Amino acid sequence: MDASQRPGGGEPGFEPSRPLESFVETARRVAVEPAAFFRGVTNEDRVLPPMVFAIICGVVSAALGIAVEFLAPVDLGPFGGEAFGPPEAVSGQFGGLALAGIALAFVVLAPLFIVLGLYIGSFIYQILVRIVVGRDNAGYWATFKIYAYTSVVSLLSWLPVVGFLATLYGYYLVFVAVREAHDTTPARAAIVAAIPLLFFAASLASGFLAAGA
């Protein structure tokens, strides 16, 4: 069986008709077998499956992040406050109507913002690909798939420390994906992945400096 194909045959990548099984398998392949995955998914014409995959990753990550932020017990003792748990955290910060509004906004707006971010982020990456790789690249939609599928690392972004490491791993996935999907040299793929990484590192450094000031 071709390594670029899903188990059972058919197109590579996420298959919305089998959401749970396909999502788990696709996430595993992107994270563990990125070279084979992106080598095969480049030839797939469909754009909706990677978009849906990215939406699921983003929504799950955001939901878990909100749960940790507002529902996990927080101990403010060291800062002169009192410890409070899930009921106090929710009732103390939101009324019932406001909480319902937040839930509605999350359900409706989160996917819209994720899709918007996909198109904008893919466009920025495609500019880098066009400059570094040159005219002979697989085009915008190949980059769109790269940006969509590498969002798998966002599933861990809500975890302290682990989320940071997952973000760094995401840049490695971009390197592999650009190399395979755009059929370019490792050096050029590394440059495409390194430029956003440098901006990420610079933003972290500025944040630490601002916190220490």
C-alpha contacts under 8 A as a table, 3 or more apart, distances in Angstrom:
res1	aa1	res2	aa2	distance
1	M	5	Q	7.40
2	D	5	Q	5.60
3	A	6	R	7.81
3	A	36	A	6.13
3	A	37	F	7.67
3	A	40	G	7.75
4	S	12	P	6.13
4	S	36	A	5.60
4	S	37	F	5.63
4	S	38	F	7.83
4	S	39	R	6.60
4	S	40	G	4.23
4	S	41	V	7.10
5	Q	9	G	5.82
5	Q	10	G	6.42
5	Q	11	E	6.08
5	Q	12	P	4.72
5	Q	13	G	7.99
5	Q	40	G	6.79
6	R	9	G	5.38
6	R	10	G	6.31
6	R	11	E	6.61
6	R	12	P	5.17
6	R	13	G	7.10
11	E	41	V	7.80
11	E	44	E	6.67
12	P	37	F	7.43
12	P	40	G	6.22
12	P	41	V	5.40
12	P	44	E	7.03
13	G	26	T	6.06
13	G	37	F	7.52
13	G	41	V	5.96
13	G	49	P	7.43
13	G	50	P	7.29
14	F	19	P	7.89
14	F	22	S	5.65
14	F	23	F	6.07
14	F	26	T	5.75
14	F	49	P	5.51
14	F	50	P	6.36
14	F	53	F	6.58
15	E	18	R	5.74
15	E	19	P	6.45
15	E	22	S	5.69
15	E	23	F	7.54
15	E	49	P	6.15
16	P	19	P	4.82
16	P	22	S	7.41
16	P	49	P	6.21
16	P	52	V	7.51
18	R	21	E	5.89
18	R	22	S	5.55
18	R	23	F	7.94
19	P	22	S	5.41
19	P	23	F	5.70
20	L	23	F	5.19
20	L	24	V	6.28
21	E	24	V	5.47
21	E	25	E	6.26
22	S	25	E	5.10
22	S	26	T	5.83
23	F	26	T	5.14
23	F	27	A	5.96
23	F	53	F	7.02
24	V	27	A	5.21
24	V	28	R	6.14
25	E	28	R	5.12
25	E	29	R	6.19
26	T	29	R	5.12
26	T	30	V	6.08
27	A	30	V	5.26
27	A	31	A	6.15
27	A	149	Y	7.98
27	A	152	V	6.15
28	R	31	A	5.26
28	R	32	V	5.81
28	R	33	E	7.57
29	R	32	V	5.17
29	R	33	E	4.76
29	R	34	P	6.26
29	R	37	F	6.32
30	V	33	E	5.68
30	V	34	P	4.68
30	V	37	F	6.21
30	V	38	F	7.82
30	V	149	Y	6.97
30	V	150	T	7.04
30	V	152	V	7.50
30	V	173	L	7.88
31	A	34	P	6.08
31	A	152	V	7.47
31	A	153	V	7.96
31	A	173	L	7.58
33	E	36	A	5.80
33	E	37	F	6.11
34	P	37	F	5.00
34	P	38	F	5.96
34	P	173	L	6.61
34	P	176	V	6.58
34	P	177	A	6.76
35	A	38	F	5.58
35	A	39	R	6.02
35	A	176	V	5.95
35	A	177	A	6.60
35	A	180	E	6.29
36	A	39	R	5.14
36	A	40	G	6.37
37	F	40	G	5.43
37	F	41	V	6.12
38	F	41	V	5.02
38	F	42	T	6.08
38	F	146	I	7.53
38	F	176	V	7.99
38	F	177	A	5.51
38	F	180	E	6.02
38	F	181	A	5.66
39	R	42	T	6.00
39	R	177	A	7.73
39	R	180	E	5.14
39	R	181	A	5.55
40	G	43	N	6.14
40	G	44	E	7.52
41	V	44	E	5.24
41	V	145	K	7.89
41	V	181	A	7.80
42	T	138	A	7.83
42	T	142	A	5.74
42	T	145	K	7.71
42	T	181	A	5.43
46	R	49	P	6.60
47	V	50	P	5.97
47	V	51	M	6.47
47	V	141	W	7.51
47	V	145	K	7.37
48	L	51	M	5.04
48	L	52	V	6.09
49	P	52	V	5.17
49	P	53	F	6.13
50	P	53	F	4.90
50	P	54	A	6.17
50	P	145	K	5.92
50	P	148	A	5.59
50	P	149	Y	6.12
51	M	54	A	5.19
51	M	55	I	6.24
51	M	115	V	7.06
51	M	118	L	7.80
51	M	145	K	7.87
51	M	148	A	6.08
52	V	55	I	5.00
52	V	56	I	6.20
53	F	56	I	5.25
53	F	57	C	6.32
53	F	148	A	7.12
53	F	149	Y	6.92
54	A	57	C	5.06
54	A	58	G	6.07
54	A	114	I	7.53
54	A	148	A	5.10
54	A	149	Y	6.34
54	A	151	S	5.92
54	A	152	V	7.21
55	I	58	G	5.09
55	I	59	V	5.98
55	I	111	P	5.74
55	I	114	I	6.09
55	I	115	V	7.11
56	I	59	V	5.24
56	I	60	V	5.98
57	C	60	V	5.37
57	C	61	S	6.06
57	C	151	S	6.68
57	C	152	V	5.98
57	C	154	S	6.32
57	C	155	L	5.71
58	G	61	S	5.15
58	G	62	A	6.02
58	G	110	A	7.93
58	G	111	P	7.78
58	G	114	I	6.76
58	G	151	S	7.59
58	G	154	S	6.50
58	G	155	L	7.23
59	V	62	A	5.10
59	V	63	A	5.99
59	V	110	A	6.68
59	V	111	P	7.02
60	V	63	A	5.15
60	V	64	L	6.17
60	V	155	L	6.72
61	S	64	L	5.27
61	S	65	G	6.05
61	S	154	S	6.04
61	S	155	L	4.96
61	S	156	L	6.98
61	S	157	S	6.80
61	S	158	W	6.37
62	A	65	G	4.99
62	A	66	I	6.08
62	A	158	W	7.62
63	A	66	I	5.18
63	A	67	A	6.12
64	L	67	A	4.99
64	L	68	V	6.19
64	L	158	W	6.73
65	G	68	V	5.21
65	G	69	E	6.06
65	G	158	W	4.96
65	G	159	L	7.94
66	I	69	E	4.97
66	I	70	F	5.94
66	I	71	L	7.67
67	A	70	F	5.54
67	A	71	L	5.13
67	A	72	A	6.80
68	V	71	L	5.63
68	V	72	A	5.03
69	E	72	A	6.41
70	F	86	P	7.06
70	F	89	A	5.91
70	F	90	V	6.44
71	L	85	G	6.99
71	L	86	P	4.39
71	L	87	P	7.59
71	L	89	A	6.33
71	L	90	V	6.90
72	A	85	G	6.43
72	A	86	P	5.85
73	P	83	A	7.45
73	P	84	F	5.87
73	P	85	G	3.97
73	P	86	P	5.83
73	P	89	A	7.76
74	V	83	A	5.84
74	V	84	F	5.69
74	V	85	G	6.23
75	D	78	P	7.62
75	D	81	G	7.80
75	D	82	E	6.47
75	D	83	A	4.15
75	D	84	F	6.47
76	L	79	F	5.31
76	L	80	G	6.43
76	L	81	G	4.62
76	L	82	E	5.17
76	L	83	A	5.37
76	L	84	F	7.95
77	G	80	G	5.21
77	G	81	G	4.90
77	G	82	E	5.23
77	G	83	A	6.25
78	P	81	G	7.25
84	F	87	P	7.94
84	F	88	E	5.66
84	F	89	A	6.42
85	G	88	E	5.56
85	G	89	A	5.95
86	P	89	A	5.09
86	P	90	V	6.25
87	P	90	V	5.46
87	P	91	S	6.03
88	E	91	S	5.29
88	E	92	G	5.42
89	A	92	G	5.41
89	A	93	Q	6.28
90	V	93	Q	5.54
90	V	94	F	5.80
90	V	95	G	7.96
91	S	94	F	5.45
91	S	95	G	6.20
91	S	96	G	7.93
92	G	95	G	7.85
94	F	98	A	5.82
94	F	99	L	5.75
95	G	98	A	5.25
95	G	99	L	6.05
96	G	99	L	5.13
96	G	100	A	6.22
97	L	100	A	5.10
97	L	101	G	6.22
98	A	101	G	4.98
98	A	102	I	6.22
99	L	102	I	5.05
99	L	103	A	6.26
100	A	103	A	5.07
100	A	104	L	6.17
101	G	104	L	5.08
101	G	105	A	6.04
102	I	105	A	5.07
102	I	106	F	6.04
103	A	106	F	5.05
103	A	107	V	6.25
104	L	107	V	5.18
104	L	108	V	6.12
105	A	108	V	5.24
105	A	109	L	5.27
105	A	110	A	7.22
106	F	109	L	5.49
106	F	110	A	5.14
107	V	110	A	6.12
107	V	111	P	7.33
108	V	111	P	6.53
108	V	112	L	7.10
109	L	112	L	5.09
109	L	113	F	6.15
110	A	113	F	5.25
110	A	114	I	6.13
111	P	114	I	4.97
111	P	115	V	6.14
112	L	115	V	5.22
112	L	116	L	6.16
113	F	116	L	4.99
113	F	117	G	5.97
114	I	117	G	5.02
114	I	118	L	6.12
115	V	118	L	4.96
115	V	119	Y	6.45
116	L	119	Y	5.38
116	L	120	I	6.27
117	G	120	I	5.14
117	G	121	G	5.68
118	L	121	G	5.24
118	L	122	S	5.84
118	L	144	F	7.10
118	L	147	Y	6.83
118	L	148	A	6.55
119	Y	122	S	5.23
119	Y	123	F	6.10
119	Y	144	F	7.13
120	I	123	F	5.09
120	I	124	I	6.34
121	G	124	I	5.17
121	G	125	Y	6.24
121	G	147	Y	7.16
122	S	125	Y	5.07
122	S	126	Q	5.95
122	S	140	Y	7.27
122	S	143	T	5.87
122	S	144	F	4.96
122	S	147	Y	5.90
123	F	126	Q	5.00
123	F	127	I	6.29
123	F	140	Y	7.13
123	F	144	F	7.81
124	I	127	I	5.20
124	I	128	L	6.61
125	Y	128	L	5.07
125	Y	129	V	6.17
125	Y	143	T	6.94
125	Y	192	V	7.56
126	Q	129	V	4.81
126	Q	130	R	5.92
126	Q	139	G	7.50
126	Q	140	Y	5.85
126	Q	143	T	6.09
127	I	130	R	5.03
127	I	131	I	6.19
128	L	131	I	5.11
128	L	132	V	5.90
128	L	133	V	7.88
128	L	192	V	5.95
129	V	132	V	5.23
129	V	133	V	5.13
129	V	134	G	6.77
129	V	137	N	7.48
129	V	192	V	6.36
130	R	133	V	5.63
130	R	134	G	4.77
130	R	135	R	6.02
130	R	137	N	7.28
131	I	134	G	5.49
132	V	188	R	6.14
132	V	191	I	7.34
132	V	192	V	6.78
133	V	136	D	7.04
133	V	137	N	6.63
133	V	184	T	6.65
133	V	188	R	6.14
133	V	189	A	7.65
134	G	137	N	6.57
137	N	182	H	5.05
137	N	183	D	7.26
137	N	184	T	7.86
138	A	141	W	7.80
138	A	142	A	5.86
138	A	143	T	7.84
138	A	181	A	6.80
138	A	182	H	5.01
138	A	183	D	7.84
139	G	142	A	5.66
139	G	143	T	6.73
139	G	182	H	7.88
140	Y	143	T	5.11
140	Y	144	F	6.10
141	W	144	F	4.68
141	W	145	K	6.24
142	A	145	K	5.21
142	A	146	I	6.35
142	A	181	A	6.54
142	A	182	H	7.51
143	T	146	I	4.89
143	T	147	Y	6.16
143	T	178	V	7.61
143	T	181	A	7.89
144	F	147	Y	5.18
144	F	148	A	6.05
145	K	148	A	5.00
145	K	149	Y	5.92
146	I	149	Y	5.47
146	I	150	T	5.95
146	I	174	V	6.87
146	I	177	A	6.11
146	I	178	V	7.36
146	I	181	A	7.90
147	Y	150	T	5.45
147	Y	151	S	6.47
147	Y	174	V	7.66
148	A	151	S	5.50
149	Y	152	V	6.01
150	T	153	V	6.46
150	T	170	G	6.21
150	T	173	L	6.35
150	T	174	V	6.75
151	S	154	S	5.47
151	S	155	L	7.87
151	S	170	G	7.53
152	V	155	L	5.83
153	V	156	L	5.85
153	V	157	S	6.72
153	V	163	G	7.97
153	V	166	A	5.47
153	V	167	T	6.30
153	V	169	Y	7.52
153	V	170	G	5.92
154	S	157	S	4.71
154	S	158	W	7.65
154	S	163	G	7.64
154	S	166	A	7.52
154	S	167	T	7.43
155	L	158	W	7.39
156	L	159	L	5.73
156	L	162	V	6.71
156	L	163	G	5.05
156	L	166	A	6.45
157	S	160	P	7.75
157	S	162	V	7.20
157	S	163	G	3.79
157	S	164	F	6.76
157	S	166	A	6.68
157	S	167	T	7.02
158	W	163	G	5.85
159	L	162	V	5.47
159	L	163	G	4.88
160	P	163	G	5.67
160	P	164	F	7.10
161	V	164	F	5.10
161	V	165	L	6.35
162	V	165	L	5.10
162	V	166	A	6.03
163	G	166	A	4.95
163	G	167	T	6.18
164	F	167	T	5.12
164	F	168	L	6.47
165	L	168	L	5.10
165	L	169	Y	6.20
166	A	169	Y	4.91
166	A	170	G	6.12
167	T	170	G	4.94
167	T	171	Y	6.86
168	L	171	Y	5.43
168	L	172	Y	6.90
168	L	197	L	7.89
169	Y	172	Y	5.03
169	Y	173	L	6.35
170	G	173	L	4.95
170	G	174	V	6.28
171	Y	174	V	4.92
171	Y	175	F	6.28
171	Y	193	A	5.75
171	Y	194	A	7.48
171	Y	197	L	6.76
172	Y	175	F	5.00
172	Y	176	V	6.36
172	Y	193	A	7.25
173	L	176	V	5.14
173	L	177	A	5.92
174	V	177	A	4.97
174	V	178	V	5.92
174	V	193	A	5.81
175	F	178	V	5.39
175	F	179	R	6.18
175	F	186	P	7.74
175	F	189	A	5.18
175	F	190	A	5.38
175	F	192	V	7.14
175	F	193	A	5.21
176	V	179	R	5.16
176	V	180	E	6.19
176	V	189	A	7.28
177	A	180	E	5.21
177	A	181	A	5.61
177	A	182	H	7.85
178	V	181	A	5.29
178	V	182	H	5.43
178	V	183	D	7.35
178	V	184	T	7.27
178	V	189	A	5.47
178	V	192	V	7.75
179	R	182	H	5.78
179	R	183	D	5.40
179	R	184	T	4.98
179	R	185	T	6.16
179	R	186	P	5.97
179	R	188	R	7.79
179	R	189	A	5.13
180	E	183	D	4.95
180	E	184	T	6.97
184	T	188	R	6.66
184	T	189	A	6.62
185	T	188	R	5.43
185	T	189	A	6.25
186	P	189	A	5.05
186	P	190	A	5.93
187	A	190	A	5.08
187	A	191	I	6.38
188	R	191	I	5.10
188	R	192	V	6.39
189	A	192	V	5.17
189	A	193	A	6.34
190	A	193	A	5.17
190	A	194	A	5.82
191	I	194	A	4.93
191	I	195	I	6.21
192	V	195	I	5.88
192	V	196	P	7.60
193	A	196	P	6.17
193	A	197	L	6.54
194	A	197	L	4.86
194	A	198	L	6.06
195	I	198	L	5.22
195	I	199	F	6.59
196	P	199	F	5.07
196	P	200	F	6.17
197	L	200	F	4.93
197	L	201	A	6.13
198	L	201	A	5.03
198	L	202	A	6.06
199	F	202	A	4.99
199	F	203	S	6.16
200	F	203	S	5.21
200	F	204	L	6.33
201	A	204	L	5.11
201	A	205	A	6.16
202	A	205	A	5.05
202	A	206	S	6.14
203	S	206	S	5.14
203	S	207	G	6.12
204	L	207	G	5.03
204	L	208	F	6.25
205	A	208	F	5.17
205	A	209	L	6.18
206	S	209	L	5.03
206	S	210	A	6.02
207	G	210	A	5.07
207	G	211	A	6.11
208	F	211	A	5.06
208	F	212	G	6.15
209	L	212	G	5.13
209	L	213	A	6.15
210	A	213	A	5.19
